[in-house]
Amino acid sequence: MSASHRDVPSNQARKLHKRTGSIELLEVIGVVKKDYGFGSFSMLPVHSPQSFDYVLVAQKTDGDGQESFRKQRDFINALKDKQLTIQKIVDEDKVYYGITAPKEIFETYRYLLKVSDACNWSCEHQGNIPQSTRIRIVDFIVDHTSIESDGEPEYLSDLIQRNIFEAQFCLHEKQEQKELSNSWARWTACLNGQPITDVRDYFGEKVALYFLWLGWYTFLLIPAAVLGVIVFLYGLAFFKTSPLIQEVCQSDTIMCPLCDDKCKVWQLSDTCTYAKVSILFDNEGTVAFAMFMAVWATVFLEFWKRHRASYVSEWKVFDWCEEEEELILEIVNNPNCESKKHSHSYLRSTLVMVLMTLMLLLIIGLAHALVVFRVIASEQLAKFKSWSFISENSSTVAFMLGAVLHYLTIIIMTKVNRKVAMKLCELEKARSYAAIERSFTVKMFVFQFFTLFSSLIYTAFFLGRINGHPGGYVKLAGKWRLEECHPSGCLTDLFIQMAVILFLKQTVNNVFEFSGPWLTRWLKRLQSRKLRHKVRQCSKKNCMESTELCDNCKVKDLLRNFELDSVDQFSLFDEFLEMVLQFSFTTIFVAAFPLAPLLALLNNIIEIRLDAIKMVSLERRLIPKKTNDIGIWTDVLETIGVLAVIANGLVIGISSDFIPRLVYRYRYGPCANSSATETDCMSGYIQNTLSIANISDENIKNDFLPEQLITYNGTSVTSCSYRDYRSNEDYTLTNQFWVIQAIRFAFVVLFEHVVVMCKFIAGWFVPGSPLEVKNTRLQDKLDRLKEELKAERERHAKSQNE
């Protein structure tokens, strides 16, 4: 930060400062940038006499008779009644109200902080009040100021909604903004460590902890991505020599039609490419990789807790309490305020639960609609005779179109989910912003989770298992047959859907995330070009040397900030939600897509700098928020870790062909007997998974038209094969089917117990708070108590002398 806004610590202070091993580890591995002045509160940027703490913007109005003018005046007067200094600056069509708080407000805040129960260890009651704290306090006061309108209070949010005011924001500080741009918020710094301390000084602890969490998550994705690539290469190594691929590619087996009316019988060898892709992602390596990722999620979270503890201890906010901070700000805003009582209504809770259930049913219904779309699209695409590739691969093309439609559904439902979650939070009537934020986070995540994963859950656990068999197909509305799995397995369908969604979600989202704020700033600059030309006439040198900027330079600074993209209390929430959902993709169905960690790693390297550039250069300054944790997101991540164990166990046990191949190798294949043979143990596996439907059966005749039973070579068939373990006579399930199901169930139970045990061991082995942090906090408390005792004795001695 700029030297003019900081007190530089002495070399002796730097030498005395002891750093924790967790922080040094993050600096060594390059997650954060090394900072010798770490934790020194005197280094925080303080208020500049040339700057405002807060700014309100309104359209210029004429005359006292207008309601908007009257309400603007009343609100500004209400702020003045709270001892805030307001400076009105008028340009051609805008009115800027620069707000500055007097030192008495911050002295009150400092005193209340010192005598509070949980916030008294904060360093903010020492030295100067930093600009980030000034902004936070003034923002709270402005947001909690109201005027009377028809007997009802109107707050700033209501006035902005009614266009009485146009915007509210705090100003970027040019020097600090420039230094952050040079050291952090630029594309060429993608592989550099993050200056977390500077980020905290400028944007507050909440933003700093987000970037610290994202940096640690990105770093720990490296071993996961490397192992995922190894699993992929393992499948690639047996790409040509696998007997399963050879059996499919060299087969002359005739398969039953995949849809009604237009689909014909087809040869198994036609899907040779599909079988090759299946082997890449459905092999023995995915089992070990799924176990690794489940333990990886636990190790990631436990080490994150250590890093968080180290940093919040250095920042002196370890014992900080969000709800107590709100109480302090309430008193600063209104010394005569009354506490908001805790309350609970079983009626409201029941209503919210019912409405959430209805919303989840709607989301699940959309997943069913996607299934219907794929079923109908598959049949319709089979009629494209002019496009032979599409007609011959209608099921795969329909599945990919379904994945794209699923992505579009996610985009639309994200907006719907946000509005519904906000309405449900309003129904709950939580007593504090912290409670509202926790409630909103849980609801929004649950809605988004079901939006993203409902269709994937169907693909993973129901696709190809409820579609019936020739002579007994399950049909939608008695007309359209449900989808079937490929003879090589169902895991490839899950992989295709995950790959399409993850690729589109990351690439398209990043494009819009960057281009949106940039385009907004460009359009606003076009609209204010005339005014920008006017303020260029001022001599900046004279203004910068004086303690007070001239009106033109003030307008220029205000206009520079006003042109940036607007932010709100959910701006950081959106970034967290995006990354936590990515974490879900990376862990929950990773057995079906081992390359997911690699895609996440590449995305996050860009995401860190993209978010930094947005916050520093393209968006208005976020209100600096104080916190000592990432909040409810920690619980959400732990829940995802548990779901990852369950989902991956089910994917391997149910969706993949790992168990059927294992059963065939040791029970039904050539190597089932102890006598050694030169035949590959998996020889004949594909044929073993197929059952035969005799066309002479009356029920089967009703399912297929005569022209469907003619091959592309013009040969009429008397039987066809389909994927299932059924008797060729009466189509009942065979004993092999039940053996496989029993072993699947046993594997899922064993897998989940083993992995959960490993997670508990990893969690126990990595304590959430380093010993250095515990000892440092103990020593800090001891020193503070000694200082308080010494000060009290000095006051007592002074009173006796008097």
C-alpha positions, 0 to 999 in steps of 0.5 A, a space after each residue: 500500500 502507499 507509504 502516505 497512508 501507512 506507518 512502516 514497521 521497524 526492522 526490530 518489529 519485523 524480527 520479533 514477529 513470529 510466524 506460524 508454520 501453516 502460513 510459512 507453508 502457504 508462502 513456500 508452495 506459492 499460494 500466498 505472497 511472502 509478507 514480512 510486515 504480516 499482522 501489523 495493524 499500523 500498516 492498514 490504510 487509513 482515511 485520507 482527507 481527500 476521500 469520502 467514506 461513502 457516496 450516494 448518487 441521485 438524479 438531479 431534480 428541480 424544485 421542492 414540489 417533487 416527491 423524489 427531491 423531498 425524499 432525498 432531502 429528508 434522507 440526507 437530513 436524517 444522515 446529518 442528524 446522526 452527525 455525518 458530514 454530507 458534501 453535495 456535488 452537482 454535475 450536469 444530470 447527477 447529484 453526488 452526496 459525499 459522506 464522511 463520519 466524524 471521529 466520535 463515531 469511531 471512538 464509540 465503536 472502538 470503546 464498545 469493541 474493547 468492552 465486548 465479550 467476543 470482539 475485545 481481542 480485535 486489534 481495531 481498538 488500537 492505533 488508527 481506524 483503518 479506511 476499511 473499518 470506516 467504510 463498514 461502519 458508515 455503510 451500516 449507518 446509511 443502510 439502517 437510516 430511514 425516513 417516514 413515508 405514509 407512516 411507514 419507514 423507508 430505508 435506503 434500499 427502498 429509496 433506490 428501488 423507487 429511483 429516489 437514489 440511483 446508487 450507493 458505493 464506497 470509493 476505490 483508493 487510487 494508490 492501493 488500487 494501483 498496487 493491487 493491480 500491479 501485484 495481483 489483479 493481472 493475468 500475468 500474475 496467474 502463477 504468482 502467490 496472492 498478497 492476502 494481507 494486502 487483500 485483507 487490508 483493502 477488501 476486508 477479512 471476508 474477501 481475503 478468506 475467500 481468496 485464501 480458500 480458493 488459492 489453497 483449493 486450487 493448489 490441492 487440486 494439483 495432486 488430484 489432477 495428476 492422479 486423474 490423468 494417470 487413471 486416464 492414461 491407465 485406461 489409454 494404455 489398454 486401449 488397443 489390447 483390451 479384450 473387451 474392446 476387441 470383443 465389441 469391435 470384432 463382434 457380428 452380434 445383431 442388437 435389438 432396435 433402440 427405439 420404436 418405429 424408425 430404429 433398425 437392428 444394428 451390429 454391436 461392432 458399430 459402437 466400437 468407438 463408444 466401447 473404447 471411450 468406456 474403457 478410458 473411464 470405466 476401469 480398475 483405476 477409477 476405484 482407487 481414484 474415487 477412494 483417494 478423492 474422498 480422503 482428499 476432500 477431508 484432507 483439504 478441509 482439515 488443512 484449510 481449517 489450520 490455514 484459516 486459524 493461522 491467518 485469523 489469529 494473526 489478524 486478531 479476529 480469532 474470537 471475533 463474533 459476527 452477531 456481537 459486531 452487529 450489536 456494536 454497530 446497532 449502538 453506534 447507529 442508534 444509542 437508544 436502540 433495542 435488542 432484536 429478540 430471538 423468536 421462533 415460529 413453528 408455523 413459519 418453519 413448517 410453511 418454509 419446509 413445505 415450500 422448499 419441498 415443493 420447489 425441490 419437487 419442481 426441480 426434480 420434475 425438470 430432471 424428468 422433463 429432460 429424460 422425456 426430451 432425450 427419449 423423444 429426441 432420440 426417436 426423432 433424430 433416428 428419422 434423419 435419413 439425410 444425416 446418416 451419422 445422426 440417425 445411426 447415433 441418435 441416442 448419443 446425439 440426443 444425450 448430448 443435446 440433453 446435456 446442453 439443455 440441462 446447462 440452459 436449465 441451470 442458467 434459468 433456474 439459478 435466477 429462479 432459485 435466488 428469488 425463491 430463496 430470498 422470499 423464503 428467508 423473508 418468511 423466516 424473519 431472522 433477527 440479524 443479517 448473519 442469520 439471514 446469510 446463513 439461511 439463504 446460503 443453505 437454501 440456495 445451495 440445496 436448490 442449486 445442488 438439486 438443479 445440477 445433480 438431479 439429472 446426473 443422479 438419474 443417469 448414474 443410477 436409473 438409466 438403463 435399469 428401468 427401461 424393461 426388455 423386449 416384449 416388456 418395454 417401459 414406455 412413457 405415455 405408452 408411446 416412447 421407450 425409455 433409454 438404454 445403456 450401451 453394452 459396454 456400460 452406463 458410465 460413459 453416458 454419465 461422463 458425457 453429461 458431466 463433461 458437457 456441463 462442466 465445460 460449458 459452465 466453466 467457459 461460458 460463465 467465465 466469458 460472461 463474468 468478465 465481459 459483463 462488468 467490462 461492457 458495463 463500464 464501457 457503456 457508462 464511459 460512453 454516456 459520460 464522455 462529455 463530462 469526462 472531457 470537462 474535468 480533464 481541464 483541471 490541474 491535477 498537480 495542484 489538487 493532489 498537493 492540497 488537502 482538499 480536491 477541487 470540485 472538478 477533480 472530486 467529480 472525476 473521482 466519483 465518476 470513475 467509481 460510478 462507471 464501474 459495475 455495481 456490487 451488492 451483498 451477494 457479489 461474494 456469495 455468487 463467487 463462493 457458490 460457483 466454486 463450491 458447486 465446482 467442488 461438488 462436481 470434482 468430488 461427488 461423481 469423480 469416479 465417472 470423470 477422473 479428468 474433472 480435477 484437471 478441468 477444475 484446476 485449469 479453471 481456477 488458475 484463471 478464476 483467481 485472477 478473473 475475480 481479482 481483476 473484477 473486484 479491483 478494476 471492473 467493479 465498485 469496491 466491495 464493502 469490507 466485511 470482517 469475519 474469522 471464517 468462511 461461515 456456513 460454507 465449511 459445513 456445506 463442504 463437509 456435507 459434500 465430502 460425505 455425499 462424495 463417499 456415498 455417491 462414488 461408492 454407488 457409482 462404482 458399485 451400481 453404475 460402472 461395470 467393475 463388479 460385473 467384470 469382477 464376478 465374471 472373471 472369478 465365477 463365470 469366465 474362462 478363469 473361473 476354474 483353478 486350471 490355468 488357460 492361455 485364454 484371457 480371463 475377460 474373454 467372452 464378457 460382453 457376450 455374457 452380459 447380453 440376452 437374446 430375444 426371439 422374434 417368434 415370440 408374440 410379445 416381441 413381435 408387438 414391440 417391433 415392426 417388420 421393417 425394423 428387423 431388417 439389417 442395413 444389408 437387407 437381411 431379415 433376422 430371427 433374433 436380436 440381443 439386448 443388454 441384460 441378465 435374462 433367460 432366453 426362454 421366459 425372460 426372467 432374471 438369471 441367477 447371475 443377475 442376483 449374484 451381481 446385485 448381492 456383490 454390488 450391495 456388499 461392495 458399496 457397504 464395504 467401500 463406504 465404511 473403509 473410506 469413512 474410516 480413512 476420512 476420520 483418521 485423516 481428520 484426527 491426524 490433522 488438527 484444525 488449529 496449529 499448536 503455534 496458534 493456540 500458544 500465541 493466543 494464550 500468550 496474547 491473552 496473558 499479556 493483555 490481562 497483565 496490561 489491564 492489571 498494570 493500567 488499573 494499578 496505575 489508575 488506583 495509585 493516581 487516585 490515591 495521590 490525588 
